[in-house]
Amino acid sequence: MSTYPVTCPTCFEEFEVPLPPAGETPAEVDYDCEICCRPMIVVYEVDDNEVYASARGIHE
């Protein structure tokens, strides 16, 4: 399984999230930070058949 680093918008710590297959993107998933356990949204995008992720706060 491939992973991608994201930075928590609350505690600013970086951790890895699993990537979905390219055919399942774009997508937004509710995710709890693996460091501080605060909720966030992980956004999955695809560019040139490469999947990447970013994180944003739930109220952004």
N, C-alpha and C positions, 0 to 999 in steps of 0.2 A: 504494500500500500504506500502510495506517495503521500508526502506531507509538505506543508508550506508554513513558514514562520509568519506569525501575526503578532502585533503589539496590542496589549489590552488598553482600551481607551481610559480606563479608570486607574490602574496601578502602573501602567506603562512598562510592564514586564513582557518579555517576548517568550512565546512558546509555539509549538508546532500543532497544526490542525490537519486532519486527514483531508485529502482532496477527492472530490467525486469524479467520475468519468466525465470527459469533455462533453458527451452527449446530454448530461444532466445539468449543464450550465447554460445561461446564468442562473444563479440561485442565491437566496438569502436564508440563513439558518440561525435560529436562536441558539446561543452557545454561552456556557458559563466559563469565565476565566479559570484556567487550571491553577492559577496562583492565588488570586483573591476571591474567587467564586462569584464575582459580580456578573450580572447578565450583560450580554452584548449581542450584536448581530455580526455574523461572519458572512461576507459577501464573496461569492465565487464568480469569477469571470473567466472567459477563455479568449486568448489572442493567439493567432497563428497555431491553433490546435494545442496550445500550452495553457493549462489551467493554473490560475493563481488566486490568492485569497487576500482579503483585507478585513479589518475589524472596525466597527464603529459603535458608538454608544446607542442604547435602545431608544433614546429620545432625540437623536440627531436627524 
